[in-house]
């Protein structure tokens, strides 16, 4: 794992990020002591609509009120 000092990291950040995008991990050091690591970001794709067609409800009664529940809250 290569180590670069802070000044070089600031000067060559885009080059370092290109290397990280290719899977490399780079350590940034201050006075020879490791401070931080540049690591590839792990991406998680979100699939919207993955339950489409798997959930059922009756749209005619979806917004109906329940008189028993309303009575518990003092709603008439």
MITORGU-127877 format. One record per residue: residue in one letter; residue number from 1; chain; z, x, y of N, C-alpha, C, CB in turn. Coordinates in nm, 2 decimals. Each point is the difference from the previous one (the first is absolute). Glycine has a CB too. Layout:
<nuzas>
<nuza a NUM A <Z X Y> <Z X Y> <Z X Y> <Z X Y>>
...
</nuzas>
This chain:
<nuzas>
<nuza x 1 A <0.00 0.08 -0.12> <0.00 -0.08 0.12> <0.00 0.09 0.12> <0.12 -0.19 -0.12>>
<nuza x 2 A <-0.23 0.18 0.20> <0.00 0.09 0.12> <0.10 -0.04 0.11> <-0.24 0.03 -0.05>>
<nuza x 3 A <0.28 0.07 0.13> <0.10 -0.03 0.11> <-0.07 0.05 0.13> <0.20 0.03 -0.16>>
<nuza x 4 A <-0.19 -0.11 0.26> <-0.05 0.03 0.13> <0.11 -0.01 0.10> <-0.23 -0.07 -0.06>>
<nuza x 5 A <0.23 0.15 0.17> <0.10 -0.02 0.10> <-0.03 -0.11 0.10> <0.05 0.24 -0.02>>
<nuza x 6 A <0.04 -0.29 0.10> <-0.02 -0.11 0.08> <-0.12 0.02 0.10> <0.25 -0.05 -0.02>>
<nuza x 7 A <-0.26 0.16 0.08> <-0.10 0.03 0.10> <-0.14 -0.01 -0.07> <0.15 0.15 0.13>>
<nuza x 8 A <-0.17 -0.09 -0.25> <-0.12 -0.02 -0.07> <-0.03 -0.14 -0.04> <0.03 0.24 -0.09>>
<nuza x 9 A <0.08 -0.31 0.05> <-0.02 -0.14 -0.04> <-0.05 -0.09 0.12> <0.18 0.03 -0.17>>
<nuza x 10 A <-0.13 0.00 0.29> <-0.04 -0.08 0.11> <-0.14 0.04 0.04> <0.23 -0.01 0.08>>
<nuza x 11 A <-0.27 0.14 -0.09> <-0.13 0.05 0.04> <-0.11 -0.05 -0.10> <0.11 0.20 0.10>>
<nuza x 12 A <-0.07 -0.21 -0.23> <-0.10 -0.03 -0.10> <0.03 -0.13 -0.08> <-0.04 0.24 -0.02>>
<nuza x 13 A <0.10 -0.34 0.09> <0.04 -0.12 -0.07> <-0.11 -0.07 -0.07> <0.18 -0.02 0.17>>
<nuza x 14 A <-0.30 0.00 -0.10> <-0.10 -0.07 -0.07> <-0.05 0.07 -0.12> <-0.07 -0.09 0.22>>
<nuza x 15 A <0.06 0.22 -0.22> <-0.04 0.08 -0.12> <0.10 -0.02 -0.11> <-0.12 0.17 0.14>>
<nuza x 16 A <0.25 -0.17 -0.10> <0.11 -0.01 -0.10> <-0.01 -0.14 -0.06> <0.15 0.16 0.12>>
<nuza x 17 A <-0.17 -0.26 -0.04> <-0.01 -0.14 -0.05> <-0.12 -0.02 -0.10> <0.11 -0.08 0.22>>
<nuza x 18 A <-0.22 0.15 -0.19> <-0.11 0.00 -0.09> <0.03 0.05 -0.14> <-0.15 0.03 0.20>>
<nuza x 19 A <0.23 0.08 -0.20> <0.05 0.06 -0.12> <0.09 -0.10 -0.07> <-0.02 0.23 0.09>>
<nuza x 20 A <0.11 -0.29 -0.02> <0.09 -0.10 -0.06> <-0.07 -0.12 -0.06> <0.18 0.08 0.16>>
<nuza x 21 A <-0.29 -0.12 -0.09> <-0.08 -0.11 -0.05> <-0.06 0.03 -0.13> <-0.05 -0.07 0.23>>
<nuza x 22 A <0.02 0.20 -0.26> <-0.05 0.04 -0.12> <0.10 0.02 -0.11> <-0.18 0.11 0.13>>
<nuza x 23 A <0.31 -0.14 -0.10> <0.10 0.00 -0.10> <0.10 0.12 0.01> <-0.16 -0.11 -0.14>>
<nuza x 24 A <0.14 0.20 0.24> <0.09 0.11 0.01> <0.13 -0.04 0.08> <-0.20 0.16 0.00>>
<nuza x 25 A <0.31 -0.09 -0.04> <0.13 -0.02 0.07> <0.02 0.13 0.08> <0.09 -0.16 -0.17>>
<nuza x 26 A <-0.06 0.14 0.30> <0.02 0.12 0.09> <0.14 -0.01 0.06> <-0.25 0.02 0.05>>
<nuza x 27 A <0.32 0.09 -0.05> <0.14 0.01 0.06> <-0.01 0.06 0.14> <0.10 0.02 -0.23>>
<nuza x 28 A <-0.03 -0.09 0.32> <0.00 0.05 0.14> <0.14 0.06 0.02> <-0.16 -0.18 0.09>>
<nuza x 29 A <0.16 0.31 -0.04> <0.13 0.07 0.01> <0.02 0.04 0.15> <-0.03 0.08 -0.24>>
<nuza x 30 A <0.16 -0.06 0.27> <0.05 0.05 0.13> <0.07 0.13 -0.03> <0.01 -0.24 0.11>>
<nuza x 31 A <-0.05 0.35 -0.06> <0.06 0.13 -0.02> <0.01 0.03 -0.15> <0.13 -0.03 0.22>>
<nuza x 32 A <-0.23 -0.01 -0.30> <0.00 0.02 -0.14> <0.08 -0.09 -0.09> <-0.02 0.23 0.07>>
<nuza x 33 A <0.09 -0.33 0.00> <0.08 -0.10 -0.08> <-0.08 -0.13 -0.01> <0.22 0.11 0.08>>
<nuza x 34 A <-0.24 -0.16 -0.19> <-0.07 -0.13 -0.02> <0.06 -0.11 0.08> <-0.08 0.07 -0.23>>
<nuza x 35 A <0.00 -0.15 0.30> <0.05 -0.11 0.08> <-0.05 -0.13 -0.05> <0.02 0.15 0.20>>
<nuza x 36 A <-0.15 -0.15 -0.23> <-0.07 -0.13 -0.04> <-0.11 0.03 -0.10> <0.06 -0.10 0.22>>
<nuza x 37 A <-0.10 0.00 -0.29> <-0.12 0.01 -0.09> <-0.10 -0.10 0.04> <0.14 0.08 -0.19>>
<nuza x 38 A <-0.27 -0.03 0.20> <-0.11 -0.09 0.01> <-0.05 -0.04 -0.14> <-0.07 0.10 0.23>>
<nuza x 39 A <0.08 -0.22 -0.26> <-0.04 -0.05 -0.14> <-0.10 -0.11 0.01> <0.23 0.07 -0.09>>
<nuza x 40 A <-0.31 -0.08 -0.01> <-0.10 -0.11 0.00> <0.07 -0.14 0.00> <-0.16 0.15 -0.12>>
<nuza x 41 A <0.11 -0.24 0.19> <0.06 -0.13 0.01> <-0.05 -0.08 -0.12> <0.00 0.00 0.25>>
<nuza x 42 A <0.10 -0.07 -0.32> <-0.03 -0.08 -0.12> <-0.03 -0.14 0.05> <0.14 0.14 -0.15>>
<nuza x 43 A <-0.26 -0.19 0.13> <-0.04 -0.13 0.05> <0.02 -0.10 -0.10> <-0.17 0.11 0.14>>
<nuza x 44 A <0.22 -0.23 -0.10> <0.02 -0.11 -0.09> <-0.09 -0.12 0.06> <0.24 0.07 -0.07>>
<nuza x 45 A <-0.34 -0.11 0.00> <-0.08 -0.11 0.04> <0.06 -0.13 -0.02> <-0.20 0.14 -0.04>>
<nuza x 46 A <0.20 -0.23 0.13> <0.05 -0.13 -0.01> <-0.11 -0.10 -0.03> <0.19 0.06 0.16>>
<nuza x 47 A <-0.17 -0.14 -0.26> <-0.10 -0.10 -0.03> <0.04 -0.14 0.04> <-0.07 0.14 -0.20>>
<nuza x 48 A <0.01 -0.19 0.31> <0.04 -0.13 0.04> <-0.07 -0.11 -0.08> <0.03 0.09 0.23>>
<nuza x 49 A <0.03 -0.19 -0.25> <-0.06 -0.11 -0.08> <0.01 0.02 -0.15> <-0.15 -0.04 0.19>>
<nuza x 50 A <0.24 0.13 -0.24> <0.00 0.02 -0.14> <0.05 -0.11 -0.08> <0.03 0.24 0.05>>
<nuza x 51 A <0.04 -0.34 0.01> <0.05 -0.12 -0.07> <-0.09 -0.12 0.01> <0.23 0.09 0.04>>
<nuza x 52 A <-0.35 -0.07 0.02> <-0.09 -0.11 0.02> <-0.04 -0.06 -0.13> <-0.09 0.11 0.21>>
<nuza x 53 A <0.11 -0.24 -0.22> <-0.04 -0.07 -0.13> <0.12 0.01 -0.10> <-0.24 0.05 0.04>>
<nuza x 54 A <0.35 0.01 -0.01> <0.11 0.01 -0.10> <0.12 -0.08 0.04> <-0.08 0.23 -0.05>>
<nuza x 55 A <0.08 -0.28 0.18> <0.11 -0.08 0.04> <-0.06 -0.14 0.03> <0.12 0.19 0.10>>
<nuza x 56 A <-0.05 -0.29 -0.15> <-0.04 -0.14 0.02> <0.10 -0.08 0.09> <-0.12 0.01 -0.22>>
<nuza x 57 A <0.08 -0.09 0.30> <0.08 -0.10 0.08> <-0.09 -0.12 0.03> <0.15 0.19 0.10>>
<nuza x 58 A <-0.08 -0.30 -0.07> <-0.07 -0.12 0.04> <-0.01 0.00 0.15> <0.09 -0.12 -0.21>>
<nuza x 59 A <-0.21 0.14 0.26> <-0.01 0.00 0.15> <0.03 -0.13 0.07> <-0.17 0.18 -0.03>>
<nuza x 60 A <0.16 -0.29 -0.05> <0.03 -0.13 0.06> <0.15 -0.02 0.03> <-0.20 -0.09 -0.12>>
<nuza x 61 A <0.28 0.16 0.04> <0.15 -0.01 0.02> <0.06 0.13 0.04> <0.00 -0.18 -0.17>>
<nuza x 62 A <-0.07 0.28 0.21> <0.05 0.13 0.03> <0.10 -0.01 0.12> <-0.21 0.11 -0.09>>
<nuza x 63 A <0.18 -0.18 0.19> <0.08 -0.01 0.12> <0.09 -0.13 0.01> <-0.18 0.13 0.12>>
<nuza x 64 A <0.19 -0.20 -0.24> <0.09 -0.12 0.00> <0.14 0.04 0.02> <-0.16 -0.11 -0.15>>
<nuza x 65 A <0.24 0.02 0.20> <0.14 0.02 0.02> <0.07 -0.07 -0.12> <-0.02 0.01 0.25>>
<nuza x 66 A <0.14 0.05 -0.28> <0.08 -0.06 -0.11> <0.12 -0.07 0.06> <-0.07 0.19 -0.16>>
<nuza x 67 A <0.08 -0.32 0.14> <0.11 -0.07 0.07> <0.14 0.04 -0.05> <-0.16 -0.19 0.02>>
<nuza x 68 A <0.17 0.23 -0.14> <0.13 0.05 -0.05> <0.04 0.13 0.07> <-0.04 -0.10 -0.22>>
<nuza x 69 A <-0.05 0.19 0.24> <0.03 0.13 0.07> <0.02 -0.03 0.15> <-0.14 0.13 -0.17>>
<nuza x 70 A <0.07 -0.22 0.23> <0.02 -0.03 0.14> <0.14 -0.06 0.02> <-0.25 -0.04 0.03>>
<nuza x 71 A <0.29 -0.04 -0.13> <0.13 -0.06 0.01> <0.11 0.10 0.00> <-0.09 -0.21 -0.11>>
<nuza x 72 A <0.07 0.32 0.04> <0.10 0.11 -0.01> <0.02 0.06 0.14> <-0.06 0.04 -0.25>>
<nuza x 73 A <-0.05 -0.03 0.32> <0.01 0.06 0.14> <0.02 -0.10 0.11> <-0.15 0.17 -0.09>>
<nuza x 74 A <0.17 -0.30 0.05> <0.03 -0.10 0.10> <-0.12 -0.05 0.07> <0.22 0.09 0.03>>
<nuza x 75 A <-0.34 -0.07 -0.09> <-0.12 -0.04 0.07> <-0.04 -0.13 -0.07> <-0.08 0.24 0.04>>
<nuza x 76 A <0.04 -0.34 0.05> <-0.04 -0.13 -0.06> <-0.15 -0.02 0.01> <0.22 -0.09 0.07>>
</nuzas>
